[in-house]
Amino acid sequence: MAPNPSIELPRLRTAFPNRSLRFLVEDARLSPHDIGGIFSQMQQNEQSDLDSIHSPWKRELYALLEQPNSSAGAFLIHFLMTFLILFSALVTVLETVPAFHSINPQIWFGIETTLV
């Protein structure tokens, strides 16, 4: 008997009874307004997570690192981290291209180590 490749949605719904899991279900009755409700619920959960942190410096650090829309600095950190991840992937791909094999392997290692 072949394994069933489908996701067990009923089990997921009972394990996670949160409204925001509705995106897992293909339901023609959902309208674009329902999707907005899902995202607003997620934003409310993020705010409640932030409110549950009592120490001010921990709350600010959490907002800085986990919520890119909380401030300009948080957005800058989010943008920088995303850029570094994409640049690291590009370096990894370029390292395997035969045209770049003439570059010293120590240079590739230095770039990868710096990015990590």
Residue pairs with C-beta under 8 A, 6 or more apart in sequence:
7 24
9 24
9 25
12 21
12 24
13 21
18 41
19 37
19 38
19 41
20 38
20 41
20 42
20 45
22 30
22 34
22 38
23 35
23 38
46 66
46 67
49 62
50 59
50 62
50 63
50 67
53 59
53 62
63 70
63 71
63 74
64 70
64 71
64 73
64 74
64 77
65 74
65 77
67 74
68 74
68 75
68 77
68 78
68 79
69 75
84 115
87 115
88 112
88 115
88 116
91 108
91 111
91 112
91 115
92 112
94 100
95 108
95 112
